[in-house]
Amino acid sequence: MGARIAWIKAAVFVLALCPLARLAVGAFAGALGANPIEAITRSTGTWTLSFLLITLCVTPLRKLTGWNWLLRLRRMLGLYAFFYAVLHFITYVWLDQFFDLGAMVKDVVKRPFITAGFTSFLLLVPLAATSTSAMVKKLGAKKWLALHRLVYAVGVGGVIHYWWLVKRDITQPAVYAAVLVVLLGLRLLYYARESAATAVARRREPALRATNQR
């Protein structure tokens, strides 16, 4: 099983680089259209959100299938979401704004979709920085889990960023929004079930103790 997981991880690693390779080939071939900067920005942003949702799919899919090995892909998928977010951010800072700090600050303040995107990016940074096993041990499991629940806020912010960016056809951001709603809804369902099971177990404890004392 270990060898099979290694092959799966290697395949996922290579496949996750395909969007970047496609962009690179398109850039060298001059095939990114009349506005290549916009094409790069849109592509990296879309793949950031895609990998973020794919990462959020891991837990529900594991619970539905019982494939616990999926958890071994979650960190890599999350880091790829951050990787494409960094490319998206660099494209905006370098190719779009040419490192004009004043213009970027005005954008963040005056354009709501930029504000939502920038906030989501900032929230992603601590998640990527604490993704290692060493950081899990350093923070402790409870604190680490609490911190990484920020990924839900990142997902919501990413969808809002995309929705507000699109001015006419909102079909694609609506699809992303629907997927996110389903994923968050499943988590609420799991949480409710676990809370109910815990409450039942606590109610049974006094009865079990009384029985054991007889």
N, C-alpha and C positions, 0 to 999 in steps of 0.2 A: 504493500500500500504506500509506503514511503517513497518508493521510486516513481510510482504513478503520480503522486501529488507533486513531486519535483518536476515531472514532465508537464503537468497541467499548469503549474506556476510559470514555467518557462514559456509555455504557449501563450498564456495570458499576458505575460510581460512583453512579448514580441507584438501581439495583436494590439496592445494598448499604445504602442508606438506608431502604428499604421496611420492614424490621423496626422501626426507630425510629419511622417515620411511623405504623405500625400501632399501636404502643404509645401514641403520643401521642393518636391518635384514640380508642382504647379508654379512655384515662384521662379525656379530656374528655367522652366519652359515658357514662362510668360502667359500662363493659362489661368490666372486668378481673376480675370475680368478687367473691366475698366478702372476699378478701384481696388487694387490688391490689398491695401491696408485694411479696408473694411472687410474684405474676404477673410483675412487672417484673424481680425478681431472677432468676427462672427463665429468662425470655425473654432477657435480656441475657447471662446465663451460657451458655445454649445457643448463642446466635449467636456469642459469643466463640469457643467450641470449634469451631463450624461453619466460621467464617472461618479459623481456624487450620488445620484439616484441608484446606480448599479451597486455602489457600496452599501446603501441603505437597504437594498434588496437581499443582502446576504442573510441577515437574521431571520426575516420571515421565510425565506426559501429553506433555510436550515431547519426551522421548526416544522415546516410542511413536509419536508422530505426525510428528515433525520440524518442528512449528510453533514455531519459535524466538521468534516474536512474543509467545508466552505469557509469556515472562520479563518483558515490559514491564508486565504486570498484577500481578506477584508483590508488588512493594513496596506498591502500593495495597491489595491484599487483606490483606497483613500488617498494615498500619496500621489497616485496618478491624477486624481482630481485636483490636488494642490499643484502639481506640476503644470497642468494645463491652465490653472488659475494664474500661476506666475507668468506663463507665456502671454496670457490674455492681458495681464497688468503691464508687462514690459512693452507689449505692442502699443498699448494706450500711452504709456509714459514716453516711450522713445519715438515710435513711428508716427503717432498721432499728434502728441503735444510737444515733441522735441525738447523734453525736460523743462518745459516752461512751468515752474512751480506755481506762479501766480495764476496762470490760466487753469491749472489743475485744481487749485483750491476753489476758484470760482465755479468750476464745473461741479465739484462735490457739493458745494453750498446751493447752487441755483438749479441744478438738474437732478430731480429726484431719482431717476434710474441710475445715475452715477453714484449718488449717495448710497442707495441700496447695494449696489455692486461693490463699492469700496468697503462698506461695513462688513459685508459677507467675506470679502477677502481678508480683512483684518482678523475676523473670527476664525478663519481657517489656519492662520499662522500658528497659534498656540497648539492647535490640534496636530499639525504636522510636526512641530517641535517636540511634542510629547508622545510621539507614536511608537517609540522604541520600548523594548521590554525593560530596559534600565530605568526609563522614566516611569513606567508603571510601578516598579518597586520603590522608586524614590518618592513618588506621590502617595502611594498606597492605592489599593484597588478602588476604594470608595471615592476618594477625591478624583482619581483618574476617570472613573466612569461619569462622575458629576461634570467634570470639565468637558468630556467628549460628547455629552448630550448637547453641547453647542452646535453639533452638526445639524440638528433639526432646525435651529435658527438660521444656519448657513443655507440650508435647503430652501427655506421659506424666502430668505433674502435673495437668493439666486433666481428663484422663479419670479419674484416681484421685479427684480432688475430686468429680466428678459421680457416680461409682460409690458412694462412701462417703456422699454426700448422700442418694441414693435408698435407702429402707429396704426396700421391698417389690418392686415391679416394676423389675427392672434391665434390661429389654429395650433401652431407648434408650441408656443408657450402654454396654451390651454392643455395640451396633451401632457406636458411636463408637470403642470399644476395638478392634473388629475392623478397622475402616477404618484406624486408626492402625497396627496391627500389619502390615497389608498395605503401607502406605506406607513404614514403617521397614524392612520386609523387602525391598522393592524397592531401597531405598537400599543396604542391605547387599549385595544381589546386584550392583548397579552397581559398588560399591566393590571387590568381589571380582574382578569381570571386569577392571576397570581395573588393579588390582594385579597380576593374572596377566599382562595385556598388557605392563605395565611390566617385570615380571620376565623375560618372554620377550625383550623388546627389549634388556635389559641383558645377557642371556646371548649375544645375537647380536653385540653390539658388538665383543668381541675378535676374533671370526671375520671380521667386516667389516673391521676394522683390518688384520688379517693379510693379507686378500685385497687391500686397497688398497696395501699395502706391497710386494707382489710385482711 
